[in-house]
Amino acid sequence: MHRWFGAVVVVLGLTSQAAAKDWLDFRGPTAQGLSDATRLPTTWSETENVVWKTEIPGLGWSTPVIVGNRLFITTAVQEGDDAQSLRALCIDPRSGEILWNNELFRTESKVEIHKKNSHASASPLIDGDRVFLHFGPHGTAAVDFDGKVLWKTNELKYLPQHGVGGSPALAGNHLVICCDGHDSQYVAALDKTTGHVAWKTPRDVGFSKGFSFGTPLVVDINGQTQAICPGSGAIMSYDPANGKELWRVRHGNWSVVPRPVYANGLVIACTGYEKGKILAIDPTGSGDITDSHVKWSLERGVPYNPSPVVVGDDVYFVSDAGIISCVDVSSGKVHWTERVGGKYSASLLYADGKIYAQNEEGRSIVFKPGHTFEKIAENEFANGLRTYASYTPIDGALFLRSESHLYRVGEKENVAAK
């Protein structure tokens, strides 16, 4: 169990052998953008507090994950007019040296992609001595820390719209994955040891625009493990052991991206495009709980892409258009909204007593949590950086992924002390 300033969350499946400062998942050890890393940088630029930057071949928007002295990301390298080499990279986080760069899958024909997406947008996931890499219907694999393939599968088939975005989530012995294409929509689980499909449950929503890019949130609620899976037309919860649907909340939106968070007994989830909402759901019901268990909803300043973060009794979120909001988790009361400018896709991060927001050109807003907006710093690189990946923190450093490079931002003496 991890306790974060009054918000108690039990997140299942992450290895107990990992150090507290490791970043094993798209959104960290609680899967909700919360870090106990310390000595994080507040200010940086192209010439200040950049320890190293390493050129990354190809294009990918997966968030880096870290265990010990290994950092893992994915990328897609275009070969010819249509083919893509889908690859995993291991990098030394101390030096930026690429330790290995291995192809896992290939696409030989042209695959539809949105201009903001990549063919390597799902983030890796670390469990024990394994790294799981997911490329949607193109394949999922498990490798060891030296890059040796332990298993590969491409059994999860569907036709993606605008590419692939959602990452897998770990629940006991299963990897739970949202598979929401324009032809079919379902949630599936792979056996993490073998890669075999353990179960596959159709969404059964009947929504005309079924494609979405959700990442499940796996939590324990009153002794029941739930995999909460946002999707077009409905947010749905499943028993990750067998795929049985536990509850659903219907909504009228599509192309859902943000990962839900869970705090103070409520699931906070976004409902996607267009004119989407942010909903607070009591997850203790069963069946269709749309009319009985939605405690509050908001329509202004709702993210389409960035995931929110909860600190204490408040949830913070940034809209794609650059409006940050602070809202009471339990009541939905809006404490404040602040327009900070720019366009946002990266998820919010809370670490070292600060909240970090990063826009699509690499400009960051660092602010204090609280009931008034208090900006600590604003940082950007000289020529701007195209980036949609979220920050990865460890003690003394943040890792930032741009279109072409991976940066370690922090104080150089923190690296030398390792």
C-alpha positions in Angstrom: 0.0 0.0 0.0 1.2 3.5 -0.8 -0.1 6.5 1.2 -0.1 9.8 -0.6 -1.1 12.8 1.6 -4.4 11.3 2.7 -5.3 9.5 -0.5 -5.0 5.8 0.1 -4.6 3.7 -3.0 -3.8 0.0 -3.3 -2.4 -0.8 -6.7 -1.9 -4.5 -7.5 0.6 -6.4 -9.4 3.8 -4.3 -9.2 6.8 -6.2 -7.9 7.7 -5.9 -4.3 11.4 -6.3 -5.2 11.6 -2.9 -6.9 13.1 0.0 -5.1 10.8 2.8 -4.0 12.3 5.2 -6.5 11.9 2.9 -9.6 9.4 4.0 -12.2 7.9 0.7 -13.4 4.8 1.8 -15.2 3.5 4.6 -17.5 2.4 6.5 -14.4 4.8 5.1 -11.8 4.5 2.9 -8.8 0.9 3.7 -8.0 0.0 3.9 -11.7 -1.4 7.4 -11.0 1.4 9.9 -11.6 2.7 10.0 -8.0 6.3 9.8 -7.1 8.3 9.8 -3.8 11.5 10.9 -5.7 13.4 13.8 -4.1 15.8 16.5 -5.1 14.0 17.0 -8.4 15.0 20.0 -10.6 12.7 23.0 -10.7 14.4 25.0 -13.5 16.1 23.9 -16.6 16.8 24.9 -20.2 19.0 23.7 -23.1 22.0 25.1 -21.3 21.0 24.6 -17.6 20.6 21.4 -15.7 20.8 19.1 -18.7 23.0 16.2 -17.6 22.8 14.5 -21.0 20.7 14.1 -24.1 20.7 11.0 -26.3 19.4 10.8 -29.8 16.8 8.1 -30.2 16.3 6.6 -33.6 12.8 6.6 -35.1 9.8 8.0 -33.4 7.9 7.0 -30.3 5.8 8.6 -27.6 6.1 5.9 -24.9 7.0 7.2 -21.5 10.4 5.8 -20.2 10.3 3.3 -17.4 13.2 2.7 -15.0 14.5 0.0 -12.7 17.9 0.4 -11.1 20.4 1.3 -13.8 18.2 0.4 -16.7 15.8 2.6 -18.6 13.5 1.2 -21.2 11.6 2.9 -24.1 10.1 1.9 -27.4 10.4 3.4 -30.8 9.3 2.8 -34.4 11.9 3.2 -37.2 10.4 3.7 -40.7 12.0 1.5 -43.4 11.0 2.3 -46.9 7.6 3.8 -47.7 5.5 1.7 -45.4 7.4 -0.7 -43.2 8.0 0.1 -39.5 10.6 -1.6 -37.3 9.0 -1.7 -33.8 11.9 -1.7 -31.3 12.8 -1.7 -27.6 15.8 0.2 -26.3 17.6 -0.1 -23.0 19.5 3.0 -21.9 21.8 3.6 -18.9 20.1 6.4 -17.0 23.3 7.6 -15.5 25.2 8.2 -18.8 22.5 8.2 -21.6 24.4 5.3 -23.3 22.2 3.0 -25.4 23.0 -0.5 -24.1 20.9 -2.4 -26.6 18.4 -1.6 -29.4 16.4 -4.7 -30.5 13.6 -5.2 -33.1 10.6 -7.0 -31.7 8.0 -6.7 -34.6 7.6 -5.3 -38.1 4.7 -3.8 -40.0 5.2 -4.4 -43.7 2.1 -2.4 -45.0 1.0 1.1 -44.3 -0.9 1.5 -41.0 -3.2 4.4 -40.3 -1.8 6.9 -37.9 -2.8 10.3 -36.5 -0.2 13.1 -37.0 0.1 13.4 -33.2 0.6 9.7 -32.6 3.4 7.2 -33.3 3.7 3.5 -33.9 5.3 3.2 -30.4 3.1 5.1 -28.0 2.3 2.4 -25.5 4.7 2.6 -22.6 6.8 -0.4 -21.3 5.9 -2.1 -18.1 8.4 -3.7 -15.7 7.6 -6.6 -13.4 10.4 -8.3 -11.5 13.1 -9.2 -14.0 10.8 -8.8 -17.1 9.9 -5.9 -19.3 6.6 -6.0 -21.3 6.4 -4.2 -24.6 3.1 -3.6 -26.3 2.5 -2.4 -29.9 -1.3 -3.0 -30.1 -2.4 -5.5 -32.8 1.2 -5.5 -34.1 2.3 -7.6 -31.1 3.2 -7.8 -27.4 6.4 -9.2 -26.0 8.3 -9.9 -22.8 12.1 -9.5 -22.6 14.6 -9.7 -19.9 16.9 -6.8 -18.9 19.5 -7.9 -21.5 16.9 -7.8 -24.3 16.4 -11.5 -24.7 12.9 -12.3 -25.9 11.0 -14.5 -23.4 7.8 -14.6 -25.4 6.0 -12.8 -28.2 2.4 -12.8 -29.4 0.2 -11.1 -31.9 -3.1 -12.7 -31.0 -4.8 -9.5 -30.0 -6.2 -8.4 -33.4 -8.2 -5.3 -34.2 -8.1 -2.4 -36.6 -6.7 0.7 -34.9 -8.0 4.1 -35.7 -5.3 6.8 -35.7 -2.7 4.2 -34.4 -2.2 2.7 -30.9 -2.0 4.5 -27.6 -3.1 2.6 -24.6 -0.5 0.8 -22.4 -1.0 -2.6 -20.6 -1.6 -2.8 -16.8 -0.5 -5.6 -14.5 -3.0 -7.5 -12.4 -1.5 -10.5 -10.6 -0.5 -13.0 -13.3 -2.2 -11.1 -16.1 -1.5 -8.1 -18.4 -4.8 -6.4 -18.9 -5.1 -4.5 -22.3 -7.8 -2.3 -23.8 -8.2 -3.3 -27.5 -10.5 -0.7 -29.0 -10.4 -0.4 -32.8 -12.8 0.9 -35.3 -13.9 -2.6 -36.2 -14.1 -4.3 -32.8 -13.7 -3.4 -29.1 -12.8 -5.7 -26.3 -10.6 -6.0 -23.2 -8.2 -8.9 -22.9 -5.7 -10.4 -20.5 -2.4 -12.1 -21.4 -0.7 -14.5 -19.1 2.4 -12.6 -18.1 4.5 -15.8 -18.0 3.6 -17.3 -21.4 1.9 -14.5 -23.3 -1.1 -16.7 -24.0 -4.6 -15.1 -24.0 -6.2 -15.8 -20.6 -9.5 -14.1 -21.4 -11.1 -11.7 -23.9 -14.3 -9.8 -23.1 -16.2 -7.9 -25.8 -17.1 -4.3 -24.8 -20.7 -4.8 -26.0 -21.5 -1.1 -26.0 -22.7 -0.7 -29.6 -21.1 2.7 -30.0 -20.6 4.0 -33.5 -17.1 5.4 -32.9 -15.7 2.6 -30.9 -12.0 3.4 -31.2 -10.2 4.5 -28.0 -6.7 4.5 -26.4 -7.4 3.6 -22.8 -4.9 2.3 -20.2 -6.6 0.2 -17.4 -6.3 1.2 -13.8 -6.0 -1.9 -11.5 -7.1 -1.3 -7.9 -8.4 -3.2 -4.9 -11.8 -1.9 -3.8 -13.3 -3.6 -0.7 -11.3 -6.7 -1.3 -12.3 -7.0 -5.0 -9.6 -6.4 -7.6 -11.0 -4.2 -10.4 -9.5 -3.4 -13.8 -11.1 -0.1 -14.7 -11.0 0.4 -18.4 -12.1 3.6 -20.1 -13.5 3.3 -23.6 -15.9 4.8 -26.1 -19.4 4.9 -24.9 -18.7 3.6 -21.4 -16.2 3.3 -18.6 -16.2 -0.3 -17.6 -14.7 -2.4 -14.7 -13.7 -6.0 -15.0 -12.5 -8.8 -12.7 -8.9 -9.2 -14.0 -8.9 -12.9 -12.9 -11.6 -13.9 -15.4 -12.7 -10.9 -17.5 -16.2 -10.7 -15.9 -17.7 -7.2 -16.2 -18.4 -5.8 -12.8 -20.0 -2.4 -13.6 -20.3 0.2 -16.3 -21.0 3.9 -16.6 -22.4 5.0 -19.9 -21.4 8.2 -21.6 -21.7 9.6 -25.1 -18.1 10.2 -26.1 -15.3 8.5 -28.0 -11.5 8.4 -28.5 -10.9 8.1 -24.7 -7.2 8.5 -23.7 -6.6 9.6 -20.1 -6.0 6.9 -17.5 -8.4 7.1 -14.5 -7.3 7.8 -11.0 -8.7 6.5 -7.7 -8.9 8.4 -4.5 -11.2 9.0 -1.5 -13.4 6.1 -2.6 -14.0 7.5 -6.1 -12.8 6.7 -9.6 -12.1 10.0 -11.5 -12.3 9.3 -15.2 -12.5 11.4 -18.4 -14.9 10.4 -21.2 -13.1 11.7 -24.4 -14.1 13.6 -27.5 -16.2 15.7 -28.1 -17.4 17.9 -25.3 -16.4 15.2 -22.9 -16.8 15.1 -19.1 -14.8 14.2 -16.1 -16.8 11.9 -13.9 -16.5 10.9 -10.2 -17.7 7.3 -9.9 -18.4 5.2 -6.8 -17.0 1.9 -7.9 -18.8 -0.3 -5.3 -21.9 -0.9 -7.4 -22.6 -3.7 -10.0 -24.2 -3.7 -13.4 -25.1 -0.4 -15.1 -24.5 2.2 -12.4 -24.8 5.3 -14.6 -27.8 6.7 -12.8 -26.9 5.6 -9.3 -23.1 5.8 -8.7 -21.9 8.9 -10.5 -21.3 11.4 -7.7 -20.4 14.5 -9.7 -19.4 15.5 -13.2 -17.7 18.5 -14.9 -17.7 19.7 -18.5 -15.3 22.6 -18.4 -11.5 22.2 -18.8 -11.7 18.5 -19.3 -8.6 16.7 -20.7 -8.9 14.7 -23.9 -5.3 13.4 -23.6 -3.5 14.2 -20.3 -4.2 12.0 -17.3 -5.1 13.8 -14.0 -3.3 13.5 -10.7 -4.7 13.5 -7.1 -2.8 15.2 -4.2 -4.5 15.1 -0.9 -8.2 15.7 -1.3 -7.9 17.5 -4.7 -7.6 16.3 -8.3 -5.6 18.4 -10.7 -6.0 18.2 -14.5 -4.9 20.1 -17.5 -7.0 20.4 -20.6 -5.5 20.0 -24.1 -5.9 23.7 -24.5 -3.8 24.6 -21.5 -6.2 25.2 -18.7 -5.2 23.7 -15.3 -7.9 23.0 -12.7 -7.9 22.1 -9.1 -11.1 20.3 -7.9 -12.2 18.7 -4.7 -12.3 14.9 -5.2 -15.3 14.2 -3.0 -17.6 17.1 -4.0 -16.5 18.3 -7.4 -16.1 21.8 -6.1 -13.7 23.8 -8.4 -11.1 25.6 -6.3 -9.5 27.3 -9.2 -8.7 27.3 -13.0 -5.7 28.8 -14.6 -4.9 29.3 -18.3 -1.2 28.5 -18.8 -1.1 28.5 -22.6 0.1 26.0 -25.1 -1.4 22.6 -26.1 -1.1 19.6 -23.7 -0.9 15.8 -24.2 1.5 14.7 -21.4 0.0 13.6 -18.1 0.5 15.5 -14.9 3.2 14.4 -12.4 3.3 15.0 -8.6 6.7 14.6 -7.1 8.9 16.3 -4.5 6.1 18.5 -3.3 5.4 19.9 -6.8 3.2 19.3 -9.8 4.8 19.2 -13.2 2.9 20.0 -16.4 4.5 19.8 -19.9 3.0 21.1 -23.1 3.6 19.7 -26.6 6.6 22.0 -27.2 8.4 20.9 -24.1 7.5 24.0 -22.0 6.9 23.1 -18.4 4.8 24.7 -15.7 5.9 23.8 -12.2 3.4 24.7 -9.4 2.5 24.0 -5.8 -0.6 21.9 -4.9 -3.1 24.0 -3.0 -6.3 26.0 -3.2 -4.7 28.9 -5.0 -2.6 28.6 -8.1 1.1 29.3 -7.2 3.5 28.9 -10.0 7.1 27.9 -9.0 8.8 28.0 -12.4 8.3 27.9 -16.1 10.9 26.2 -18.3 11.5 25.7 -22.0 14.1 24.8 -24.4 15.4 27.4 -26.9 13.8 26.1 -30.0 11.0 24.2 -28.5 10.6 20.4 -28.5 7.8 18.4 -30.0 6.8 16.0 -27.3 3.8 14.1 -26.0 5.5 11.7 -23.6 5.1 12.2 -19.9 7.9 12.9 -17.4 9.7 10.1 -15.7 11.2 11.0 -12.2 13.9 9.3 -10.1 15.8 10.8 -7.2 17.6 13.9 -8.5 16.4 13.8 -12.1 13.5 14.0 -14.6 13.6 12.3 -17.9 12.0 14.1 -20.8 11.4 12.5 -24.3 11.2 14.7 -27.3 10.6 13.8 -31.0 14.3 13.0 -31.5 16.1 12.9 -28.1 15.8 11.7 -24.5 17.0 14.2 -21.9 18.1 13.7 -18.3 17.4 17.0 -16.5 18.8 17.5 -13.0 22.1 18.3 -11.2 25.2 16.6 -12.5 26.5 15.8 -9.1 23.6 13.5 -8.5 24.8 11.3 -11.3 28.4 11.3 -10.1 27.2 10.3 -6.6 25.6 7.0 -7.8 
